[in-house]
Amino acid sequence: FIRNKIEEYWKEEHIKDNYDLIFTPHIGKSDLWKKSGHLDNFSENMFSSIDMENNDYYLKPMNCPFHIAYYKNSLRSYRDLPMRIGELGTVYRYEKQGVLHGLLRVRGFTQDDAHIFSTPEQVVVEFNKVLDLTFKIYEKFEFKNYKITLSTKPEKYVGEDKDWDFAEGVLEKILKERSIDYEIDEGGGAFYGPKIDIHIEDAIGRLWQCTTVQFDFNLPERFGLKYISSEGEEVKPIMIHRALLGSVERFFGVLVEHFAGAFPFWLSPLQIVIIPIADRHLDYCNEVSEKLKNANFRAQVNDSPDRMNSKIRQAQKEKIPYMIIIGDNEFENEELSIRSRAGENQNNIKLEKFIERLSNE
């Protein structure tokens, strides 16, 4: 349920930002991975080939080549740019057994991958848009603290020095203009471009790397990417590669650690549990539950034979945001007694008022 909510929110925000959301295959021919450079530079992290009909196929370790195929599907003009392509795409990487760690390090995971193709004049705006969306997502999931690193040109790299200088200058300019504190990791960039990494801090101060935003000078050259400029010339676009959650699995794992199971109201699988004091109150409990469900809230009546105090303890243990306790007074006056997860109590509340309050959470 929580994963679905994360993905729904991600899709909504990317549609608002005019991303083309696509689906791409899980396997690709060896020719594709040879052309992209993955077989030469990343093969130790790829699963063994699959031989089918005299062709070798590989589970995809990254989504990039498929997004490039989408870009190359037709001739692009400067009027088509920036083009933003996004996907919740599952990738597969052969990680050694010793480094696997719960949801945080797995062999098959879903990246919230996107690639932006732009002109040089659009780069600053596009990077700022990516950071705007990143911080909007962090705020939604209540991550308030994070550490930002700018990683620069390594010893071995592709592309021209002037392109690296331009790209590093753009990233540094953006961070400074936004008054963002950051550290420089000299030589820590990928061989194909400089990058910004963001490590988010959970509720107990641990840092987790999730967001990466980077230039890619490698793939546009390898795949011969072009667009027609306003002067009618063929020009290579700038390619920005970004993942904001990092992977859905890791983000979910960090989220569980961050909230320690006490998820925000909108993200809680069960938002309200309704507890009758006696069996004679069950009909009214079910009526309240139906009205809450009709208002699009996730409510459930605990009609088990357990004692009321036991039901309350169970709801507290499960960290359900709200409990509604219904006894004779509530039944006779058509009111509710409400206890929040934080231990706050409110009595004599009309259901309509409670629904109105929940709608603002």
C-alpha positions as CSV (number, residue, x, y, z in Angstrom):
1,F,0.0,0.0,0.0
2,I,2.7,2.5,1.0
3,R,4.7,1.7,-2.1
4,N,1.7,2.4,-4.2
5,K,1.1,5.7,-2.5
6,I,4.8,6.7,-3.1
7,E,4.5,5.8,-6.7
8,E,1.2,7.6,-7.2
9,Y,2.5,10.8,-5.7
10,W,5.7,10.5,-7.8
11,K,3.6,10.1,-11.0
12,E,1.3,13.0,-10.1
13,E,4.2,15.4,-9.6
14,H,6.1,14.4,-12.7
15,I,3.0,14.8,-14.9
16,K,2.6,18.3,-13.4
17,D,6.2,19.0,-14.5
18,N,5.5,17.8,-18.0
19,Y,7.5,14.5,-18.0
20,D,6.7,11.9,-20.6
21,L,6.2,8.8,-18.4
22,I,7.1,5.6,-20.2
23,F,7.6,1.9,-19.8
24,T,10.7,0.2,-21.2
25,P,11.7,-3.5,-21.6
26,H,13.4,-5.4,-18.8
27,I,15.9,-7.0,-21.2
28,G,18.0,-5.8,-24.1
29,K,20.2,-7.3,-26.8
30,S,23.9,-7.4,-26.2
31,D,24.4,-4.9,-29.1
32,L,22.6,-2.2,-27.1
33,W,24.7,-2.7,-23.9
34,K,27.9,-2.8,-26.1
35,K,27.0,0.5,-27.7
36,S,26.1,2.1,-24.3
37,G,29.4,1.0,-22.8
38,H,27.8,-1.1,-20.1
39,L,29.4,-4.4,-21.3
40,D,32.8,-2.8,-21.3
41,N,32.6,-0.8,-18.1
42,F,29.8,-2.3,-16.0
43,S,29.7,-6.0,-16.8
44,E,30.8,-7.2,-13.3
45,N,27.5,-5.7,-12.0
46,M,25.3,-7.3,-14.8
47,F,23.7,-10.7,-14.6
48,S,24.8,-13.4,-17.0
49,S,23.5,-13.3,-20.6
50,I,20.4,-15.0,-21.8
51,D,20.8,-16.9,-25.1
52,M,17.6,-16.8,-27.2
53,E,17.3,-17.4,-30.9
54,N,21.1,-16.9,-31.5
55,N,21.0,-13.6,-29.7
56,D,22.4,-12.7,-26.3
57,Y,20.1,-10.6,-24.1
58,Y,20.9,-9.0,-20.7
59,L,18.7,-7.9,-17.9
60,K,18.9,-4.1,-17.9
61,P,21.2,-2.6,-15.3
62,M,20.1,0.9,-16.2
63,N,17.2,2.5,-18.0
64,C,19.3,5.1,-19.9
65,P,19.7,3.4,-23.3
66,F,15.9,2.8,-23.6
67,H,15.2,6.5,-22.8
68,I,17.6,7.4,-25.5
69,A,15.8,5.1,-27.9
70,Y,12.6,7.0,-27.0
71,Y,14.3,10.3,-27.7
72,K,15.7,9.0,-31.1
73,N,12.3,7.8,-32.1
74,S,11.9,10.9,-34.3
75,L,13.9,13.9,-35.4
76,R,14.0,16.5,-32.7
77,S,14.0,20.2,-33.0
78,Y,15.0,22.9,-30.5
79,R,11.3,23.5,-30.2
80,D,10.9,20.0,-28.7
81,L,13.4,20.8,-25.9
82,P,13.6,20.5,-23.1
83,M,12.3,16.9,-23.3
84,R,11.8,15.2,-20.0
85,I,11.5,11.4,-20.0
86,G,10.6,9.6,-16.8
87,E,10.0,6.0,-15.7
88,L,9.6,3.9,-12.6
89,G,11.8,1.3,-14.2
90,T,13.0,-2.0,-12.5
91,V,16.7,-2.6,-13.1
92,Y,18.9,-5.6,-12.1
93,R,22.4,-5.5,-10.8
94,Y,24.5,-8.4,-9.6
95,E,25.5,-7.3,-6.1
96,K,27.7,-9.6,-4.0
97,Q,26.0,-11.5,-1.3
98,G,27.9,-9.7,1.5
99,V,26.7,-6.2,0.5
100,L,22.9,-7.0,0.2
101,H,21.0,-5.3,3.0
102,G,17.3,-5.6,3.4
103,L,15.4,-3.1,1.2
104,L,18.4,-0.8,1.2
105,R,20.7,-2.8,-1.1
106,V,19.1,-5.4,-3.4
107,R,19.7,-7.0,-6.8
108,G,16.5,-6.0,-8.4
109,F,15.0,-2.6,-7.7
110,T,12.8,0.2,-9.2
111,Q,14.6,3.4,-10.0
112,D,12.6,6.6,-10.4
113,D,14.7,7.3,-13.4
114,A,14.5,10.3,-15.7
115,H,16.5,11.9,-18.4
116,I,16.2,15.4,-19.6
117,F,17.5,16.5,-23.0
118,S,18.0,20.3,-23.3
119,T,19.9,23.1,-25.0
120,P,22.8,24.7,-23.2
121,E,20.6,27.8,-22.5
122,Q,18.0,25.6,-20.7
123,V,20.4,23.7,-18.4
124,V,20.2,26.1,-15.4
125,V,16.4,26.2,-15.5
126,E,16.2,22.4,-15.8
127,F,18.6,21.7,-12.9
128,N,16.7,24.2,-10.7
129,K,13.4,22.5,-11.6
130,V,14.9,19.1,-10.6
131,L,16.0,20.5,-7.3
132,D,12.6,22.2,-6.7
133,L,10.9,18.8,-7.3
134,T,13.4,17.0,-5.0
135,F,12.8,19.4,-2.1
136,K,9.1,19.3,-2.6
137,I,9.2,15.4,-2.3
138,Y,11.4,15.7,0.8
139,E,8.9,18.1,2.4
140,K,6.0,15.8,1.5
141,F,7.7,12.9,3.3
142,E,8.9,15.1,6.1
143,F,12.6,14.8,5.5
144,K,14.0,18.1,6.9
145,N,17.8,17.5,7.0
146,Y,20.1,16.4,4.2
147,K,23.7,16.6,3.1
148,I,24.6,17.7,-0.4
149,T,27.8,16.8,-2.3
150,L,29.1,18.2,-5.6
151,S,31.3,15.6,-7.3
152,T,33.8,16.8,-9.9
153,K,35.9,15.4,-12.7
154,P,37.8,12.1,-12.0
155,E,41.1,11.1,-13.4
156,K,39.6,9.0,-16.1
157,Y,36.7,10.7,-17.9
158,V,35.0,11.1,-21.3
159,G,34.1,14.4,-22.9
160,E,36.0,17.6,-23.4
161,D,37.5,19.7,-20.6
162,K,35.4,22.7,-21.7
163,D,32.2,20.7,-21.3
164,W,33.3,19.5,-17.8
165,D,34.2,23.1,-16.8
166,F,30.8,24.3,-18.1
167,A,28.9,21.6,-16.2
168,E,30.7,22.0,-12.9
169,G,30.3,25.7,-13.2
170,V,26.5,25.3,-13.7
171,L,26.1,23.0,-10.7
172,E,28.2,25.2,-8.4
173,K,26.3,28.4,-9.6
174,I,22.9,26.8,-8.9
175,L,23.9,25.6,-5.4
176,K,25.4,29.0,-4.5
177,E,22.4,31.0,-5.9
178,R,20.1,28.8,-3.8
179,S,22.3,29.4,-0.7
180,I,22.6,25.6,-0.3
181,D,25.4,24.3,1.9
182,Y,27.4,21.6,0.1
183,E,30.7,19.8,0.1
184,I,32.9,19.3,-2.9
185,D,34.1,15.7,-3.6
186,E,37.1,16.4,-5.8
187,G,37.4,13.7,-8.5
188,G,34.3,11.9,-7.2
189,G,32.2,12.4,-10.3
190,A,31.2,9.6,-12.6
191,F,33.5,9.1,-15.7
192,Y,30.7,10.5,-17.9
193,G,29.9,13.7,-15.9
194,P,29.8,15.7,-12.7
195,K,26.9,15.2,-10.3
196,I,25.0,16.4,-7.2
197,D,24.3,13.7,-4.6
198,I,21.9,14.3,-1.7
199,H,21.9,12.1,1.4
200,I,18.8,12.4,3.5
201,E,18.9,12.2,7.3
202,D,16.4,10.0,9.0
203,A,14.8,10.5,12.4
204,I,17.8,9.3,14.4
205,G,20.5,11.1,12.3
206,R,21.6,8.4,9.9
207,L,22.4,9.5,6.3
208,W,21.1,7.6,3.2
209,Q,22.0,8.5,-0.3
210,C,18.9,8.8,-2.4
211,T,18.9,11.7,-4.9
212,T,21.5,11.9,-7.8
213,V,21.4,14.6,-10.5
214,Q,24.2,14.5,-13.1
215,F,25.4,15.4,-16.5
216,D,26.1,12.6,-19.0
217,F,28.6,13.4,-21.7
218,N,29.0,9.7,-22.6
219,L,25.7,8.4,-24.0
220,P,24.8,11.4,-26.3
221,E,28.1,10.9,-28.0
222,R,27.9,7.1,-28.2
223,F,24.3,7.1,-29.6
224,G,24.8,10.1,-31.9
225,L,22.1,12.2,-30.3
226,K,21.1,15.3,-32.3
227,Y,18.5,18.1,-32.5
228,I,18.0,20.7,-35.1
229,S,18.9,24.2,-33.8
230,S,17.2,27.5,-34.6
231,E,19.9,28.0,-37.3
232,G,19.0,24.7,-38.9
233,E,22.1,22.9,-37.8
234,E,22.5,19.5,-36.1
235,V,23.5,20.0,-32.5
236,K,24.2,17.5,-29.7
237,P,21.8,18.0,-26.8
238,I,22.9,18.2,-23.2
239,M,21.6,15.1,-21.3
240,I,20.8,15.3,-17.6
241,H,20.3,12.0,-15.7
242,R,18.4,12.1,-12.4
243,A,16.9,9.8,-9.8
244,L,15.2,11.6,-6.9
245,L,14.1,8.7,-4.7
246,G,17.1,6.7,-5.8
247,S,15.1,3.5,-5.7
248,V,11.6,3.0,-4.5
249,E,12.8,0.1,-2.3
250,R,15.5,2.1,-0.6
251,F,13.3,5.2,-0.2
252,F,10.6,2.9,1.4
253,G,13.2,1.4,3.7
254,V,14.5,4.8,4.8
255,L,10.9,5.9,5.3
256,V,10.1,3.0,7.6
257,E,13.2,3.8,9.6
258,H,12.5,7.6,9.6
259,F,8.9,7.3,10.9
260,A,9.5,4.1,12.9
261,G,6.2,2.8,11.6
262,A,4.2,6.0,12.7
263,F,3.5,7.1,9.1
264,P,1.9,10.5,8.3
265,F,-1.9,10.3,8.2
266,W,-2.1,10.4,4.3
267,L,0.4,7.6,4.1
268,S,-0.9,5.3,6.8
269,P,-2.5,2.1,5.4
270,L,-5.2,2.2,8.2
271,Q,-6.0,5.7,9.2
272,I,-8.8,5.2,11.7
273,V,-9.8,2.3,13.9
274,I,-13.3,2.4,15.5
275,I,-13.6,0.6,18.9
276,P,-17.0,-0.2,20.4
277,I,-17.2,-0.4,24.2
278,A,-19.9,-3.1,23.9
279,D,-21.6,-5.2,21.2
280,R,-24.7,-3.0,21.3
281,H,-22.6,-0.1,19.8
282,L,-21.5,-2.1,16.8
283,D,-24.2,-0.9,14.4
284,Y,-23.3,2.7,15.1
285,C,-19.6,1.9,14.7
286,N,-20.3,0.4,11.3
287,E,-22.3,3.4,10.3
288,V,-19.5,5.7,11.2
289,S,-17.0,3.5,9.4
290,E,-19.1,3.6,6.2
291,K,-19.4,7.4,6.3
292,L,-15.6,7.7,6.7
293,K,-15.0,5.4,3.8
294,N,-17.4,7.3,1.7
295,A,-15.3,10.4,2.5
296,N,-12.2,8.5,1.1
297,F,-10.7,7.7,4.5
298,R,-9.3,4.3,5.4
299,A,-11.3,3.2,8.5
300,Q,-12.0,-0.2,10.1
301,V,-14.2,-1.4,13.0
302,N,-12.4,-3.6,15.6
303,D,-15.3,-6.0,16.3
304,S,-13.0,-8.7,17.9
305,P,-14.1,-10.2,21.3
306,D,-11.1,-8.6,23.0
307,R,-11.7,-6.1,25.8
308,M,-11.8,-2.4,24.9
309,N,-8.4,-1.6,26.7
310,S,-6.8,-4.5,24.7
311,K,-8.1,-3.0,21.5
312,I,-6.7,0.4,22.4
313,R,-3.3,-1.1,23.1
314,Q,-3.4,-3.0,19.8
315,A,-4.1,0.3,17.9
316,Q,-1.3,2.1,19.7
317,K,1.1,-0.8,19.0
318,E,0.1,-0.6,15.3
319,K,0.6,3.2,15.4
320,I,-2.8,3.9,13.8
321,P,-3.3,7.7,13.6
322,Y,-6.7,7.9,15.2
323,M,-9.0,5.7,17.4
324,I,-12.7,6.4,17.7
325,I,-14.2,5.1,21.0
326,I,-18.0,4.6,20.9
327,G,-20.1,3.9,24.0
328,D,-23.6,4.8,25.2
329,N,-23.0,8.5,25.3
330,E,-21.6,8.6,21.8
331,F,-24.4,6.4,20.5
332,E,-27.2,8.4,22.1
333,N,-25.8,11.8,21.1
334,E,-24.5,10.7,17.7
335,E,-21.0,11.9,18.6
336,L,-17.5,10.6,18.8
337,S,-14.7,10.3,21.3
338,I,-11.4,10.5,19.6
339,R,-7.9,9.5,20.7
340,S,-4.9,10.4,18.5
341,R,-1.8,8.4,18.2
342,A,0.0,11.1,20.2
343,G,-2.3,10.4,23.1
344,E,-4.6,13.5,22.8
345,N,-8.2,12.9,23.6
346,Q,-11.3,14.8,22.3
347,N,-14.9,14.1,23.3
348,N,-18.3,15.0,22.0
349,I,-17.1,15.5,18.4
350,K,-19.6,15.4,15.6
351,L,-18.6,13.1,12.7
352,E,-19.0,15.9,10.1
353,K,-16.5,18.1,12.1
354,F,-14.1,15.2,12.3
355,I,-14.2,14.6,8.6
356,E,-13.7,18.3,7.9
357,R,-10.6,18.2,10.1
358,L,-9.2,15.1,8.5
359,S,-9.6,16.7,5.1
360,N,-7.0,19.3,6.0
361,E,-4.4,16.8,7.1
